[in-house]
Amino acid sequence: MERVNLNKNVSVSRIVQGLWRLNDWNWTIDETVKFIESCIARGVTTFDAAEIYGNYMGEQRIGEVLRAAPHLRNQIEIVTKTGINMFSDKRAYTMSHYDTRKLKVVTSCQESIKRMNCDVLDVFLIHREDPLIDHRELGKTLDELVDSGWVKSVGVSNFDPMKFDALQSFMKHKLVTNQIEWSPVCFEHFNNGNMDYLQKMNVRPMIWSPLAGGRLFTSSDEKNVRARKKIDEIARRHGVESETIVFAWLLYHPVGAIPISGSSQLKRLQQAIFALNIALTHEEWFEIYTASGQQRLR
Ligand SMILES: NC(=O)c1ccc[n+]([C@@H]2O[C@H](COP(=O)([O-])OP(=O)(O)OC[C@H]3O[C@@H](n4cnc5c(N)ncnc54)[C@H](OP(=O)(O)O)[C@@H]3O)[C@@H](O)[C@H]2O)c1
């Protein structure tokens, strides 16, 4: 499996396994250990989590897995995120909101490490664009987390180019990624300039919901149906599964995307991995780009 160097201390696998839905899968610890071992055997060593996943219980689950199988820790990279205070029976917030102040970010980082029983975070991200963000304070806080050894690298998620640029301008360390949504039915980051800006900054984005959370294959709304029809047609042309074509489409782009597969099924993760060996034509890339009807060529 191809590796991507985020900085001199961290590299990640080109395909990442997402753990957003881990707690919904209702696996035993043994089953989860086996799943992670199977990912590693396929070269997928990077796992994506967040403080709020599984109603604040997802990281706890990862911690239980690493306690049961400590040998896994030095074979994997852990990505996690902070900055959302989600309304939940697990927390006393009166509403969901963002918090990227120093106390929240530092406390959250230390608690994530403790919950996951992992000593250090490989990649620590600010989860969403906070309208109350104090770029100067947050930049200093993230630098301090790297310098004091709590995290090996820092980045953001769902940031537009303006917010990324503002935060980076107050930092010594590089923001190593921007984790963004992109699929054949989601083009926000083409339209806000991120696909260009990230190349300019030499930052490789991680891509969430590459299959639109499964809706690409299950939804009856028009944009999904149109995109699916085209993807199925191209898949038949190449003699592979449709999921593989979607991942090949993401990988084709010069931004150097690092897709996060969110499936619980190893056979679907394998479809994503197969994409590393599929060469779409330039025309096929545009066929998918325009298929849902949302993007037009001018
Ligand atoms: N930074 C952020 O704001 C943010 C937001 C959302 C997610 N994420 C991260 O990104 C990861 C990936 O996102 P995602 O989970 O939405 O990714 P995804 O790969 O687009 O969707 C995965 C879901 O689609 C289903 N699926 C896949 N192929 C299918 C098919 N052919 N037919 C029917 N269902 C199918 C899977 O079900 P099966 O399990 O049955 O295969 C699973 O429930 C998450 O796990 C999380 O780590 C980050």
The ligand as an SDF file (V2000), in Angstrom:
LIG
                    3D

 48 52  0  0  0  0  0  0  0  0999 V2000
  -14.4600   15.0980    9.2260 N   0  0  0  0  0  0  0  0  0  0  0  0
  -15.7630   14.9540    9.1800 C   0  0  0  0  0  0  0  0  0  0  0  0
  -16.5490   15.9030    9.3920 O   0  0  0  0  0  0  0  0  0  0  0  0
  -16.3230   13.6050    8.8810 C   0  0  0  0  0  0  0  0  0  0  0  0
  -17.7040   13.4310    8.6420 C   0  0  0  0  0  0  0  0  0  0  0  0
  -18.1830   12.1710    8.3360 C   0  0  0  0  0  0  0  0  0  0  0  0
  -17.3040   11.0820    8.2880 C   0  0  0  0  0  0  0  0  0  0  0  0
  -15.9730   11.2650    8.5550 N   0  0  0  0  0  0  0  0  0  0  0  0
  -15.0200   10.1200    8.5150 C   0  0  0  0  0  0  0  0  0  0  0  0
  -15.0520    9.5660    7.2160 O   0  0  0  0  0  0  0  0  0  0  0  0
  -15.2910    8.1690    7.3000 C   0  0  0  0  0  0  0  0  0  0  0  0
  -15.9820    7.7170    6.0570 C   0  0  0  0  0  0  0  0  0  0  0  0
  -17.2650    8.3490    5.9460 O   0  0  0  0  0  0  0  0  0  0  0  0
  -18.5260    7.4470    5.6360 P   0  0  0  0  0  0  0  0  0  0  0  0
  -18.5980    6.3880    6.6770 O   0  0  0  0  0  0  0  0  0  0  0  0
  -19.7060    8.3090    5.4180 O   0  0  0  0  0  0  0  0  0  0  0  0
  -17.9890    6.7930    4.2600 O   0  0  0  0  0  0  0  0  0  0  0  0
  -18.6360    6.0260    3.0640 P   0  0  0  0  0  0  0  0  0  0  0  0
  -17.6190    5.0000    2.6890 O   0  0  0  0  0  0  0  0  0  0  0  0
  -19.1000    7.0070    2.0550 O   0  0  0  0  0  0  0  0  0  0  0  0
  -19.9420    5.3160    3.6440 O   0  0  0  0  0  0  0  0  0  0  0  0
  -19.8750    4.1460    4.3950 C   0  0  0  0  0  0  0  0  0  0  0  0
  -21.2940    3.6390    4.5680 C   0  0  0  0  0  0  0  0  0  0  0  0
  -21.8200    3.3050    3.2830 O   0  0  0  0  0  0  0  0  0  0  0  0
  -22.3060    1.9870    3.2900 C   0  0  0  0  0  0  0  0  0  0  0  0
  -22.0720    1.4220    1.9570 N   0  0  0  0  0  0  0  0  0  0  0  0
  -20.9040    1.3480    1.2850 C   0  0  0  0  0  0  0  0  0  0  0  0
  -21.0750    0.7760    0.0770 N   0  0  0  0  0  0  0  0  0  0  0  0
  -22.3790    0.4690   -0.0070 C   0  0  0  0  0  0  0  0  0  0  0  0
  -23.1830   -0.1400   -1.0110 C   0  0  0  0  0  0  0  0  0  0  0  0
  -22.6550   -0.5630   -2.1760 N   0  0  0  0  0  0  0  0  0  0  0  0
  -24.5070   -0.2950   -0.7680 N   0  0  0  0  0  0  0  0  0  0  0  0
  -25.0320    0.1110    0.3990 C   0  0  0  0  0  0  0  0  0  0  0  0
  -24.3270    0.7020    1.4080 N   0  0  0  0  0  0  0  0  0  0  0  0
  -23.0130    0.8700    1.1860 C   0  0  0  0  0  0  0  0  0  0  0  0
  -21.5160    1.2830    4.3610 C   0  0  0  0  0  0  0  0  0  0  0  0
  -22.2430    0.1720    4.8390 O   0  0  0  0  0  0  0  0  0  0  0  0
  -21.4620   -1.1880    5.2010 P   0  0  0  0  0  0  0  0  0  0  0  0
  -20.7940   -0.9450    6.5030 O   0  0  0  0  0  0  0  0  0  0  0  0
  -22.5800   -2.1990    5.2810 O   0  0  0  0  0  0  0  0  0  0  0  0
  -20.5210   -1.4780    4.0750 O   0  0  0  0  0  0  0  0  0  0  0  0
  -21.3730    2.3820    5.4150 C   0  0  0  0  0  0  0  0  0  0  0  0
  -22.5230    2.4860    6.2190 O   0  0  0  0  0  0  0  0  0  0  0  0
  -16.0890    7.9940    8.6060 C   0  0  0  0  0  0  0  0  0  0  0  0
  -16.0070    6.6860    9.1290 O   0  0  0  0  0  0  0  0  0  0  0  0
  -15.3790    8.9960    9.4850 C   0  0  0  0  0  0  0  0  0  0  0  0
  -14.1890    8.4150   10.0130 O   0  0  0  0  0  0  0  0  0  0  0  0
  -15.4760   12.5040    8.8290 C   0  0  0  0  0  0  0  0  0  0  0  0
  1  2  1  0
  2  3  2  0
  2  4  1  0
  4  5  1  0
  4 48  2  0
  5  6  2  0
  6  7  1  0
  7  8  2  0
  8  9  1  0
  8 48  1  0
  9 10  1  0
  9 46  1  0
 10 11  1  0
 11 12  1  0
 11 44  1  0
 12 13  1  0
 13 14  1  0
 14 15  2  0
 14 16  1  0
 14 17  1  0
 17 18  1  0
 18 19  2  0
 18 20  1  0
 18 21  1  0
 21 22  1  0
 22 23  1  0
 23 24  1  0
 23 42  1  0
 24 25  1  0
 25 26  1  0
 25 36  1  0
 26 27  1  0
 26 35  1  0
 27 28  2  0
 28 29  1  0
 29 30  1  0
 29 35  2  0
 30 31  1  0
 30 32  2  0
 32 33  1  0
 33 34  2  0
 34 35  1  0
 36 37  1  0
 36 42  1  0
 37 38  1  0
 38 39  2  0
 38 40  1  0
 38 41  1  0
 42 43  1  0
 44 45  1  0
 44 46  1  0
 46 47  1  0
M  CHG  2   8   1  16  -1
M  END
$$$$
